[in-house]
């Protein structure tokens, strides 16, 4: 597991106060929206704000958001592409 993905898992749990979810339970290919985490549009909005603040990456339309938040893997990949300094 890479550092960026691990960091994102921890930030998702903290940002959304997912007290019953451990970061390591968020696997790369599990859907973020509509999956086991039960994230909804409000949760995604909170994550968009966290990603913009912490990584300087914008997700500014619904279509892009659907692609980016499809899985943990797609989220990590998008941040790597848009914020090369985050490729840790």
C-alpha positions in Angstrom: 0.0 0.0 0.0 1.3 3.4 -0.9 1.5 6.4 1.5 -1.0 8.6 -0.5 -3.7 5.9 -0.4 -3.1 5.2 3.2 -3.2 8.9 4.0 -6.5 9.3 2.1 -8.1 6.4 3.9 -7.3 8.0 7.3 -8.5 11.4 6.1 -11.8 10.0 4.8 -12.5 8.3 8.1 -11.6 11.5 10.1 -13.4 13.9 7.8 -16.6 11.9 7.7 -16.4 10.8 11.4 -16.7 7.2 10.3 -16.2 5.9 13.9 -17.1 2.3 13.1 -14.8 2.1 10.0 -11.1 1.4 10.2 -9.0 3.1 7.5 -7.6 -0.3 6.4 -11.1 -1.5 5.7 -11.4 0.8 2.8 -10.0 -1.3 0.0 -8.8 0.1 -3.3 -11.6 -1.4 -5.5 -14.6 -0.9 -3.3 -17.0 1.7 -4.5 -16.9 4.9 -2.4 -20.4 6.0 -3.3 -23.1 3.6 -2.7 -20.7 0.9 -1.4 -20.2 -0.4 2.1 -19.2 3.0 3.4 -22.7 4.4 2.5 -21.4 7.7 1.4 -23.9 10.2 0.0 -23.7 13.5 -1.8 -23.1 15.5 1.4 -20.2 13.2 2.3 -18.7 13.6 -1.2 -19.0 17.4 -0.8 -17.1 17.3 2.4 -14.4 15.1 0.8 -14.2 17.5 -2.2 -13.6 20.4 0.2 -10.9 18.4 2.1 -9.1 17.4 -1.1 -9.1 21.0 -2.4 -7.8 22.2 0.9 -5.2 19.5 1.6 -4.0 18.8 -2.0 -5.0 21.8 -4.0 -6.9 19.6 -6.4 -10.2 20.8 -7.8 -13.2 18.5 -8.6 -15.5 21.0 -10.1 -18.3 19.1 -11.8 -20.5 16.2 -11.2 -19.2 14.0 -14.0 -15.6 14.4 -12.9 -16.7 13.7 -9.3 -18.4 10.4 -10.3 -15.2 9.2 -12.0 -12.9 10.4 -9.2 -15.0 9.0 -6.3 -15.8 5.7 -8.1 -13.2 3.8 -5.9 -10.3 4.5 -3.5 -8.0 3.7 -6.4 -9.5 6.2 -8.8 -9.4 8.9 -6.0 -5.7 8.3 -5.4 -4.9 8.2 -9.1 -6.6 11.5 -9.7 -4.8 13.2 -6.9 -1.5 11.9 -8.2 -2.2 13.1 -11.7 -3.4 16.6 -10.6 -1.0 17.2 -7.7 2.3 15.5 -8.6 3.8 16.5 -5.3 1.2 14.3 -3.6 2.7 11.2 -5.3 4.2 9.9 -2.1 
